[in-house]
Amino acid sequence: MSDRSWTADAVRRIEADGLRSADTHLLKVDLPDWSRTPAGGVDLYLKDESTHPTGSLKHRLARSLFLYALCNGWIAPGTTVIEASSGSTAVSEAYFAKLIGVPFVAVMVKGTSPRKTELIEAQGGMCHFVDSPTEIYTVAQRLEHELGGHFIDQFTMAERATDWRGNNNIAESVFAQMAREPHPVPEWIVVGAGTGGTSATFGRYLRYQQHDTRLAVVDVENSVFLPAYEAGDGSIVSTGASRIEGIGRPRVEPSFVSQVIDAMIGVPDAASVAAARFLSGRLGRRVGGSTGTNFWGACVLLAEMVRHGRAGSVVTLLCDSGDRYDHTYFNDAWVAEQGLELDPPTAVLDEYFATGSWRE
C-alpha cells in the first residue's frame, strides 16, 4: 500500500516552494526609435526564468515532473529518481529530490563539464557517467530496474506533466503580466525546443484561451526539430549534438507537439552565441546561448512586423544566466575551437538596432 501521508507531504513541500518562488519577472527590452511606427509600434519582452531557485526555465519543468510522478504513485519514500541529463533539468530535479528527501542520479556522458556536475552535486544529486551519448537512455532504464527507482524521463513526460490549461503555468503567467501593456495579446511567442514541453504548453494554452497569438519555435544546428517539422517526418535523426545547451535534439522527442506550432525559425549557432553576447551587453548581465537563439528569432519576427507596418508585441524567454557559460559562449578560445564566426551575425544585430533593417 502506498504511503499517502508521505506523498501528501512531498506535494505540499513542492507547492510551498512554488509559492515562495512566486513568479518570474517580465522584462521589457528597450528598442530604438524605429520601433515606434505609425501603426503604434512594436515591443519586445523577456520572461526572465533565470530567477528561479535553480536558475533556469527547467525549474518549472522539474517541479511539474515531480508532482506528476508523485501523484501517479511512481515516487515513494526512498525511491531513487533517475534522469538522462547533464543540463539544467538535472540541476533542478536534484533540487526537488533533495526537497522531498529522495536520492537523485543523473546519467551523463564522461567528459561533461565539471561546472554542470558541480551544480548537480551541490543539490545533493549523484552523477553516473557513460562512454557514449547513445548509452544514456539504456543506462537510465537499467538503473531504474537495478535500484527499484523511477526514471523520470523529461523528454517523454514534459508535455503531459504540465497543466497547459492554467495552474500558473508559464503561458498563463505571461498573459497575466501582459494585461496592462500597450499590446497585451502578443503577436508572437518565441521559444526553443529541447524536450518540447514549453512549446506544447504555450501552443495548447493559446488555443484553449482562443488567443490570436502565434507560436514560433526556434531551432539550432544539429537538431532535427526543424527538418522534421518541414518534412512532416518525425523519424528524422541526427548524429551530431547541439552546441546550444537546453535546446536542439538529435531525435524528435515524444513531448514535441508539432501541430500546435505556427512557424519554425532556424538559427545558426554563431548567431545564437553572437545574440547572447549582444543581448547581454544591452541588459548589463549575461544570458545563456538558448536565450540568444530566442532573441535572434524574436528580432526576425519584429523586423517582419515593422516591414509590414504591423504593431504589436513579441514575447520570448530568458532561459538562464550566461554565468553558467563563461567557459563556452563567453570564452573566445572555445568559440574559435568550434569554428564559429561571430562578426557577421553581430553586424546584423548592430545594423538592425541602428536602423531597424534586418539583413538576411
N, C-alpha and C positions, 0 to 999 in steps of 0.2 A: 504494500500500500504506500502511496506517495505521501511525503510529509508536507501537507498543505500549509501548516503553520510556518515551516521554513520558507516555502515558496512565497507565501504572503509577505513575509518579512523581507525577502530578497527583492520582490517587486516594489515594496514600499521604499527600500533604500535607493533603488534606481529612480523611482519617481521623485523622491526627495532631491536627488542630485539634479534632476531636470528643473525643479523649482528653484534651486539655488543658482543654477546656471542662468535662469531667466531666459533671455533671448539674446541673439547676437545683433550687432548694430547694422543698420543700412546706411552706407556712406554714399554721399553724392559727390561725384567727381567733377572738379571744375573744368569746364570745357571753354575753349576760346570764343571770341565774339562771333565767329562764323556759325556757331551752333544756334544763334538766335535768328530764326528765319521769319519771313512774313507770315508763315502759317502758324507760328507760335514757338518754334524752336524744338531742339532735341535735348534730352537729359540722359545721363548715364549714372547708374547706381551699382554699388558693390555690396553684396551681402557678406559681411565680414565674419566668416566661420572660424577664423584663427583665434577668436576669443573664448572658444570652448575650453573646459578644463584640460583637455588633452591636446589642444592647439590646432584642431583641424575640423573640416567638414565631416570626417569619418566618425567623430564623436556621436553625431546623430544616428548614423548607421549602426554603430556598435550598441548604442542604447536600445534601438529597435530590435536588433538581432537577439540581444539578451532577454528582452521582455518576451519576444516571440517564443524563444526556446523554453523559458521558464513556464509560460502559460500553456505550452504544449506538453509539459512534463518531461522535457528532454534534459534539463539540468536539475539535479538534486544535490543534497549535501554531499560534498566530497567529489562531485563529478569533475573530471579534468576536461576543460574546454580546449579544443584544438582548432587552429586556423592555419590555412595555407597562405601566409602573407608575411612580408618583412616590412611593410609600409605603415602608413598612418592608421589603417584599420586595426592592425595588430597592437599598436600602442594603445588605442582607445579600448580595444577588447580586454587587454591586460588590466587596464584601469577598472573596468566593470567587474572583471573576475575578482580582483582584489577587493572591490567594494562589497561583494556578496560572499567573499570568503571561499572561493574555489580556485584550484590550480589552473594555470593557463600555459599552453605550449604553442609557440609559433613555429611552423615548419618553413624553412627558407634555404636558399642556396648558399653554399660555402662562398666566402668572399663578400658577403653582404656588408655594407658599410658599418663600421663599428658604431657610428653615430646612431644608426637605426636600432642595433641590438641593445645599445645602452639605454635608449628610450623605453624599449620593451621591458628590459630587466629592471629599470628604475620603478616600473609599475608592478614589480613582483612577478613578471612573466618569465618563462624559460624559452630559450631558442634551440631548436633542433635542426641541425644542418644536413643538407643532402648535396650530392655531387652535381646534379643536373636539374634544370627547371622542370623537365618532364617527369621528375620523380615526386614533385611536391604533393600533388593531389593523392597519389597512390600511398605515399608515406603517411599523410594526414589520415587517410582512411584506415591504414594499418594500425596506427597509434590509437585510433578510436576503439578498435576491437581489443588491442592488447591492454589498454588502460581502462577499458569499460567506460570510456569518456564520451564526449559529444563533439563531433566535427561540425562547427557552427556554419561553415561554408558560405561566406559572404557573397560569392559570385552566383550561387543558386538562390539564396534566401533574400537577397536585398530587396527585390521588387515586391515580395509578398509580406515581408516583415513590417514595412512602414504603412501606417494607416493613411492612404492617399486622400481620403475624404476630408481629413482635418486633423484634429487632436494635436494642434500646434506643430504640424509638420512644416518643413521649410517653405513649401509653397504658400500655405495659409499664412505663415509669418510674413512673407514678402508682401502679400496683398494687404495685410493689416497695416504694415508700416508704410505702404504707398498711399494709403487712403487720403491723405491731405496734400499730396504732391500735385503739381500742375497737371500731370498726366498719370492719374492713379492706376489706370489699367495699362500695363506696359504693351508696347507694340511687339516686343520680343523678350523672351527669357533665353539666356545663353548658358549652357552647361556643357561640361565634358562628360565622357562616359568611361567608367572603369568597370564597376560592377554593372552599371546600367540602372541602378536603383534610383538615383536622383532624377534622371531624365524621365523614368517611369512615373515617379511621384508627381513631378511637375505636369507632365503630359496628361495624366489621368485627372489631376485636380483641375486643370484648365477646362477640360471637357465637362467635368462634374459641375463646376460652377458656371459653366456656359460663358466663359470669358472669350473674347476675340483674340487674346494674346496668342502669338505663335511661339513654338518652341524650336530653337536651333541647337543642335549638338555639334560641338567642335571635336575633331579627331586629329590625331598626330601620326607621325611616321611609324612604320612597323606595327600599325594597328589595323585590324580588319573591320572595324565597325563601319567605316565609310564605304569601302569597296563592297561589303556585304549589303549595305543599305542600297547602294546604287544598282547592284546586280540583282537584288532580291534573293540572295543566296546565303543562307545562314551557315553553310558548311565551309565557307572560305576560311583558311588558316594561314598564319604567317610563321616563318621560322625565326624572325627577329624579335627583339624585345624593345618596348618603348623606353625612350630616354626621359620622357616627361612623367615623373612619378605621379601615381594616382589616377592617371587616365591612359587609355590605349591598352588593347589586349591582343594576343596572338590568335585568339579564337573568339567567336561570338558567344558571350556568356549568357546563361539561361535567363538572367534578370534584364537583359537588353530587350525592350519592347519597342520595336521599330515603328509600329503602327501609330504611336502617339507623337511621333516626331514630324515636324513640318519642313525642316531643312537640315542638312548637314554641311559643315564647312571644314575642309581640310586645311590644317595649319602646319607648315614646315617646322621642324624642331628649332631651327635657327630663329624663326620668327617668334616661337614661344619663349625662348630664352631672352631674345632682344626685348620682347614686350614686357617680360617680367622685370628686367632691369629698367626699362623706360618708365613703367608704372611705379616702380619703387622710388625712382627719382622724383616723380610728381607727388607721391604720397608722403615722402620723407621717411619711409620704412620699407624694409624688404618684403616682397611677396614671392611665393613659390612659382615653379615653372608651369603648373597647371593653371594658375591664375593668369599667367602670361598668355597661355593658349586661349582662355576665356576672353581676356581683354582684346586680343587680336580679332577674334570672331565678332565681338561687340562693336569694334571700330569699323569692321567691314559693313555691318548692318546699319550703323549710324550714318556712314558715308552714303549708303544707298538711300536712306530716308531723306537726307539733305538733298541729294541729287534729284530726287523726285518730288521735292517740296513737301514732304510729309512731316508733320510734327509728331512728337510722342516720346516715350521713354524706353530705354533698354536696361534690363537688369541682368547682372551676371554675378558670379561668386568669387570672393576672395577666399580661396580654399584653405591656405595655411601660410605660415610665416616663411619668408625666404631665409631666415636664420638657420633653418634646417639644411640649407643647401649651399652653405658657404664653401664647401669642398667641391661643388659641381657647378651649378648655374652661375654662381658669382665668383668662380675661380677661372681666371683666364687660361691657366695651363690645361685645365680639364676641357674647356671649350675648344682649345686648339687640338688637343688629343682626339676629340670627337669629330674634328674637321668641320666645325660649324663656323660659318661666316656671318657675323652679327652686323657688320656695317650696312649691307643692303636693306635688311628689314628695319634697322634703326633709322635709316634715311627715309624710309616710307613713313614711319611714325612721326619723325621730325617734320616732314613736309605736310603730313595730314594735320597735325596740331597747329602748324603755322598758317595753313591756307584752307583747310577743310577739304582738300583734294586728295583722294585715295588713289595711289598709283599701284596698278595690278602687277 
